[in-house]
Amino acid sequence: MSDHIIPTLIPVSPPASEAELMQRCQQIAGKTVGQLAQQCHMPVPADLRRHKGWLGNLLERVLGADAGTQAEPDFVALGIELKTIPLNTRAEPKESTYVCTVTPRAVAETHWHTCWLRRKLSKVLWLPIEADNAISLQDRYVGQAILWQPSKQQEMILQQDWEELMEIMIADGAVTARLGRYLQIRPKAAHSRVTNRQIGHDGEVELHHPCGFYLRTSFTQQILSGKACC
């Protein structure tokens, strides 16, 4: 880990405005994960394979996210969700981005304009992070944050994807990761033996493989490049 210690203190309270949040992002841009972890007195794991939520937790702590386990965007008062976006050596998104889980009850009861997915994506703070496997986690740099809201065209395509995926889920549940232009549904578990208990459309308890909504890398690259639609 670098011997350099960032002199500023970790913000205890959540940011009071978007401007304050972006100022905090500016302060950590160009810092390494190890430097931020040292400031927080958090040991850095060797990798993220068994610590998938560690990096997000570190950045939430640094920036003052206050949602915790509540069903709210990470910065509650600002309505802003925080998403890290790991980048490969070409500064492109390395993997699709998880947004939220998919449940049978949510499929049956929600509409696009009221669904949790839309709320999560209504305003997102994207934090690019180096993710080259040749670079140790503690030495990876944090990039310049992007505060993003979907354009009308982007939201239209997201809505179309969501409605198509939900229609198939309600009909027979046979959704594959190939469906969706921007949005896809993929398994969240490490293998197919993992199941969880959920309430089905008819109110009965069912066993399901945990799945989640993910944004394709082609879409997150669009966000990074500042394009409205492609």
Protein Blocks (a to p, Z undefined) as FASTA:
>chain_A
ZZbdcfbdcdfbdcfbfklmmmmmmmmgopafklmmmmnopacdfblmlmmmlmmmmmmm
mnopaklmaccdfblmnopacddddddfkopafbdcdfbdcdfklmmmpcfklmmklmmm
mpccdddddfbfkbcfklpccdddddddddfklmmmmmmmmmmmmmmmmmnopacfkgoj
kbccddfbfbfkbccddddfkopacddddddddddfklmmmmmnopabZZ
